[in-house]
Amino acid sequence: MTAPGEPATPAGDTQPVPPPTGRRRSAGRDLPAAIAVGVAAVVYVVVTLVWWHWGFILLVALALSLGSIEVHQALRRIGMNAAIVPIVIGTVAMIVGTYAAAVRATWWHMPWHSVLLMYLGATVLASLIVRFPRGHEGFVRDAAASVFIIGYIALLGSFTALILAGENGSARMVTFLLCVVGNDTGGYIAGVLFGKHPMAPKISPKKTWEGFVGSMVLSIVVGVLMCVFALGAPWWVGVLIGAAMVFFGTCGDLIESSIKRDVGIKDMSSILPGHGGVMDRLDSLLVAAAPAWLVMYLLIPGG
């Protein structure tokens, strides 16, 4: 997702910027395809959050599985080979199992944290064991890749299931999503209009502190409005949620930009027409999900 102060060119672009030629440059994206994919995603999210929460959880499981595959393929460029099959299976199990336990939709009646830890441990063990046939050479490197993907994507992504499983879960999820969108939108507008001071020049030179301020303003406004009118929570809780989404959402974008710069790619993949890879859309959401759940769990009853 576009981070605070970053224009429409993809985050983590390692290609040198050509000098001005006097001709209008294209955004490098298939705009009609991008709009179609975006509209379809929004419609699906709205329908599932209103009428079929399990449909939303299945979408999350699919997106995180694809994201795991993308990061696996990126890490292979620098000689790190994760055990992607058990990782994908474990990712689906962690998301679906955590949500099922949180809404008490299972017959074993285990608490959600026990289910999450159970599948997390099983996924890590499986990823280490299936590496044995390739011998000891490169074992630590490959194991590190597996554990990194599991922690970065499956574990962090599991908190979206907990957000939705809370009381008035749809409103909680919409608050989380809209605050992250506010982070992206406010940062883009302020960055384009006022951006002068780079925030992280070695990672993403086009992100600016002015964009960060714009992100804070819009995300906090969204958080306050959602808390007051949708969640029945005090306005200051919305301030905390909005600020947390900006800080951690920005960190999420910088993490993905760091990965892409390290391995030398522009987009994680081209699986989403006009948008790049799944991880290019999930980067901010992944890292912001756990803080969003925690703030709402502690400060909004029924979490």
C-alpha positions, -999 to 999 in steps of 0.1 A, spaced: 0 0 0 12 36 -6 29 49 25 29 84 39 44 109 16 51 85 -12 38 93 -47 22 68 -70 54 50 -81 58 16 -64 74 15 -30 108 0 -29 115 8 -66 152 3 -70 155 16 -106 171 50 -111 147 78 -119 153 90 -155 158 127 -161 128 148 -173 122 144 -210 94 169 -215 69 141 -221 42 131 -197 51 99 -179 26 72 -173 20 58 -138 32 24 -151 -1 7 -141 -30 -6 -160 -56 18 -146 -88 1 -157 -76 -32 -144 -65 -16 -111 -99 0 -107 -117 -32 -115 -97 -52 -90 -101 -25 -64 -139 -23 -68 -143 -61 -68 -123 -63 -36 -143 -36 -19 -176 -52 -28 -165 -86 -16 -152 -71 17 -184 -52 23 -207 -81 15 -188 -105 37 -184 -81 66 -222 -75 65 -236 -110 59 -209 -137 59 -179 -132 82 -165 -166 73 -162 -154 37 -139 -125 49 -118 -150 69 -114 -172 39 -103 -141 19 -77 -133 46 -64 -169 46 -61 -168 8 -44 -134 8 -19 -144 35 -11 -176 17 -4 -158 -16 16 -132 4 37 -160 19 44 -174 -16 54 -140 -28 79 -134 0 92 -170 -4 99 -163 -41 115 -130 -33 138 -146 -7 149 -173 -32 166 -145 -51 192 -142 -23 195 -180 -17 170 -184 11 145 -213 5 116 -215 29 95 -246 33 65 -230 16 41 -260 15 38 -264 53 39 -226 57 8 -222 35 -10 -250 52 -1 -236 86 -11 -201 76 -46 -212 67 -49 -233 99 -38 -204 120 -62 -179 105 -92 -202 104 -85 -220 137 -79 -188 156 -112 -173 143 -132 -205 150 -118 -207 185 -125 -170 192 -161 -172 181 -164 -207 198 -173 -224 165 -153 -255 173 -162 -287 192 -130 -288 213 -136 -254 231 -100 -244 233 -92 -207 239 -81 -188 209 -46 -182 222 -40 -219 227 -52 -227 192 -30 -199 178 1 -212 196 -7 -248 187 -8 -241 150 21 -216 152 43 -243 169 32 -270 145 40 -248 114 74 -239 126 83 -276 134 69 -288 101 89 -262 82 121 -273 99 115 -311 96 107 -310 58 141 -293 52 160 -324 64 161 -342 30 182 -314 15 210 -319 40 228 -297 64 242 -272 40 222 -240 41 199 -253 68 201 -223 91 196 -199 62 165 -218 49 151 -222 84 155 -185 90 135 -178 58 107 -201 70 105 -187 105 106 -152 91 76 -158 67 56 -175 95 61 -147 120 58 -119 95 27 -130 76 9 -159 94 13 -147 130 7 -110 124 -21 -117 100 -39 -139 126 -48 -107 145 -73 -98 118 -93 -128 128 -93 -116 164 -105 -81 154 -135 -96 135 -143 -121 163 -149 -93 188 -183 -79 197 -195 -57 168 -166 -72 148 -177 -57 115 -174 -22 129 -140 -30 145 -127 -44 112 -140 -14 92 -124 10 117 -91 -8 113 -93 -8 75 -104 28 72 -77 41 95 -51 24 74 -67 38 43 -66 72 60 -29 67 67 -22 60 30 -45 87 16 -35 114 40 2 106 36 -1 107 -2 -19 140 -4 3 158 21 34 143 6 26 154 -29 16 189 -18 41 197 9 67 169 11 103 181 15 119 163 43 127 125 37 117 102 65 138 72 57 160 81 28 180 48 28 148 27 26 122 48 8 135 82 -2 102 96 -13 85 92 21 84 125 39 77 138 74 51 161 59 33 131 45 35 114 79 17 144 95 -10 142 68 -14 106 76 -18 113 113 -44 140 107 -67 119 84 -63 86 102 -71 102 136 -101 119 121 -114 86 107 -106 68 141 -125 94 161 -156 93 138 -157 55 138 -153 53 176 -180 78 183 -206 68 156 -199 31 150 -182 16 181 -198 37 209 -164 44 223 -149 77 236 -134 100 210 -99 97 225 -99 60 218 -102 69 181 -71 92 185 -51 63 199 -63 39 172 -56 64 144 -21 73 157 -12 36 162 -24 28 126 -1 55 112 29 45 131 27 8 126 13 11 91 43 32 81 66 6 97 48 -21 77 54 -3 45 91 3 53 95 -34 62 82 -45 28 103 -18 11 134 -30 29 127 -66 17 122 -55 -19 153 -33 -19 174 -61 -4 164 -87 -30 163 -62 -59 127 -61 -70 100 -34 -77 68 -54 -69 64 -86 -50 46 -100 -80 21 -91 -107 -8 -113 -95 -32 -84 -90 -36 -66 -123 -27 -29 -119 -17 -33 -83 14 -55 -83 16 -83 -57 -7 -92 -27 20 -81 -3 21 -47 -20 -14 -42 -7 -11 -59 26 22 -45 39 7 -17 61 -23 -39 72 -2 -68 84 19 -48 108 -9 -27 120 -33 -55 128 -19 -66 161 -18 -30 176 -53 -23 163 -66 -55 180 -48 -47 212 -61 -11 215 -96 -21 208 -94 -52 231 -82 -30 260 -103 1 255 -135 -10 238 -157 -35 258 -165 -68 240 -131 -72 224 
